[in-house]
Amino acid sequence: MRIPAQSSLALRLAAVTMLVAVGSAVGCDVEDDLTPEELELLEADLDADLDEQASEDLTSTPDDAEPRPGVDAIDDFTAESDPTAFGWMGWHSEETPGASTCPANQVVTGFDCSGSYCDNVRLECHNYGGTVSGGSWSPWFEHNGKISHSCPWGQQMTGVDCWGDNCDNISIRCSTSSSLATDRCTWSAWYSEENPSAFVVPVGSAIRGVWCSGARCDNKRFLECEI
């Protein structure tokens, strides 16, 4: 049977490769016995093997590879500390009947204004996982000699109401919280409708009080407390 030239060359190359391997193992130098053509083919074959191995090293993933640091921790934190997404309530003003309050077990985490002198207000609410119960409304402030009100320790702000021109008389709703009670609080910078974006506290905090200044309570600052 006649073997094609290409197959014969492949078989010889395989035999040469094995010969080189055996020679290397026993300490012999067999390259001197090879023709230039055989050496060239052998080098090309070895280069191809090296390229294939490098490609496998770049694309393969070890079985015991560790996940990127921080990814699992972030996912776990989100699942435990963010059971309900942050959400904005509808706009409220003196023309709107009733008050604006957060849904059950949610507290105020943001405040937004629109219109002249902060005429329209809306709240951002969030559930941090605690139980929020009950609620009482503060005295009206701004036009009655009182310019601010803060919820007492153990309570968080859960609603807002207003009356008068440009919603300038304000009352806030305070509710008892099972897990959002700390004294790590600070007053924010002043905020009004002239600000380019709404006021929101950092994740992990909530609003506990409101302070007015300017005509018709145009400017407000907020008591933000860590949870």
N, C-alpha and C positions, 0 to 999 in steps of 0.2 A: 504494500500500500504506500502510495506516495503522500508525504506530509507537505501541505502548502508551505511556501517560503516564510510567510508571515508567522504561521504557527510554529514553524521550526525555530524562527528567531526568538519567539516568546519562550519556548521551552529552553532554549540555550541560555537566554537571559536569566530565567529562573534558576537554572543549574549553576550559572556563574554567581548569582546572588547567594545561593546556599553555600557554594564553595568559599566565597569571601567570608561568610559568617563562620563557617567551620574553621577556616584558617585563622580568623581573628581569635577564636576561642582557644586554639592550641598554640597561639603565638607565632604563626607562620605568615609570611607576606606573600600573597598570591597575585598581587597586582602586576608583578613583573611578568607573569605568564599570560596576561590578557592582551589582546590586540587593542589598538587605539579605538576601533569601533566598539568593542565590548566595554571598554572603560567608559566611553561616552554614553552608551545605553545604560550602563549601571549607575552612573551619576544622575542621569535623568530620572531613572526609577526611584532612586533614593530621595531626590528633590521632591518628586510627586508625593512620596510617603510623608515627608516632613510637612508639606503644604496641607495634606489631608488631616494630619494630627493637629496642626495649629488651628485649622478651621473648627475641629471638634472641640478644642479647648475653649475657643471663643464663644461657641453657641451652647455648650452643655452647662447644666447647673448641678452642682454636687447635691447628693441626696440629703446631706445634713446642713445645707445652706441656711443661715439665719435670716429672718425677715428684716427689712430695713428698720433700723432703730426708730422707735417712736410711733410707728404706724398702729400697732396693736393697742398701745397705751391711749392714743387719741380716740380710736374707735370705742374703747371701753369707757373713756371719760364722757364721750358724747352720749352713749347709751344710758349712763347713770345720771348725768347732770342735766340732760336736755331732753326730758321725756315729751315735752311739748315745745314746738318751735315758737320763736318770738313772733308776735302778731300785732298789727295795729288795729285799734278800734275805729269806729266811724267818727267823723267830725262832730263836735258839740259846741253850742253857743247859747246865748240867752234866748235865742229864738227857738231852740230845740227843747221840746218838753222832756222832763225827766233828766236824770244824771247819766254820766258815762261811767260804767264800772267794768272791771275785768271779769272774765269768766271764772267759774268755780276753781279754787285752788291756784289762782294766778295772781301775781303782784305786778305793780307798775315798774317798768324798766326803761321807759322812754316817754318824752313829751314833745309835742309838735304844735306849732302855731301857724296861723295864716290870717290874712286880713289886717286892717289897721289896728294898732294897739293890741295885737295878739287876740283879735276878736273871736277867732275859731280855734278850738283846741282839740287835740286827740291824744290818746294814750297808747303806748306800746305795753303789752302785757306778756308775762311769761310764767310758766310753771317750773319751779326748780325741784319739784318732787315732794315738798312738804304739804301738810294740810293747812289750809287757810280757812278760818271760820269766823262767823259773826261779822260785825262791822258797825261802826258809829261814825257820824259826820261831825267834823270840826265846826266851831263857830265860823261865821263869815269873816273874812279878812280882806283888807285893802282900804275900804271906805269907812271902816268903823274904828279907826285908830289902831288896828292890829295889821301888821304887814306880813306875817308869816305864821305857819303852823307846821309842827312836826308830830308824827305819830309817836306815842310813847314806846319805851323799850318792850320788845316782845310783839310789836305790831308792825305792819307794813302798809303802805299806801295801796289801796285797791280801787280807787275811783276819784272822780272830780265832778264838781257841779259849779255853776256860775250864774249870775244874774246881773242886770244893770248894763249901761252902755259899754259896748265892747267887751262883754263878759268879764268885767273888772272886779266884781265881788266873787270871791272864790271860797269854796269849802272842799276839803278833801276827806275821803273815806278811809278809815283805819280799821284793819282787821287783824285778829290774832293769828299768829303763824307758829306752827309747831317746830320749825327748824331754821327760820330766818331771823334770828335775834342775836345781834352783836352790837357792840358800841364802837366798832371801827367805821366811823362815818366822817364825811367831809362835805363842805358846801362847794358846789360847782361854780364855774364862772358864770357870768350873766348871759342870759339867752333871750332872744326875741325873734319876731317873724323876719327881721332883717338878716338873720343868720342863714347861710346858704343851705344848711341841712338840719334835720331834726336833732334834738338832744337825746342821746342814749347813754346809759351807764355802761361800764365795762362788763363783760360776761363774768358772773359771779357776784354781782352787786344788784341792788334794787333801790328805788326812790322811796324815801320815808318822809320827806317834807318839801314845802314850797315857800319861797320868799319873794315878795313883790317889791318893785321900785319903779319910779317914773310915773308919768301920767297914765291913769287907768290901768295900772299894773302891767304896763307895756313890757317891762323887763322882768325876767324871772330867773332865780337860781334854785338849785335843787339839792336836797340833802341826800347824798348817795352813800349807802351803807353796804359793806361787804356782808356776805352771808356765811 
